[in-house]
Amino acid sequence: MALWANYLTVIACVVGIAAGQLLFKACANAYVAADSRITTPVLGYMFAAMVLYGATSLVWTLLLRHMELGRIYPFMALAFILVPLASHLVYGESFSPAYFLGIAFIIGGIFIVTRYA
């Protein structure tokens, strides 16, 4: 597989992990809405999140056959950007302006690690 395809797959794994977090939040919301009872929506969201996490973990493991863990693992930090942004869009959650400074540090760190590792 070409190097660019590997990196696209790494990004897909990060997006999958972030989507899984949104599904876990949907599960928690469904649980609250059901007065803390296990219902079909609760189980559905939980099952979807676990399947997505499992599939993402499998793809990640396959990636590690071709790439160094130390080189691609910093990309997982992108989830710290994607999850709060998506939670803001999907669930209306908010975060402080300092969050954007943190995003800048994360992006800078990923750039430094992947460029000079």
Buried (B, 14 or more C-beta within 10 A) or exposed (E): EEEEEBBEBBEBBBBBBBBBBBBBBBBEBBBEEEEEEEEEBBEBBBEBBBEBBEEBBEBBEEBEEEBEEEBBBBBBBBBBBBBBBBBEEEEEEEEEEEBEEBBEEBEEEBEEBBEEE
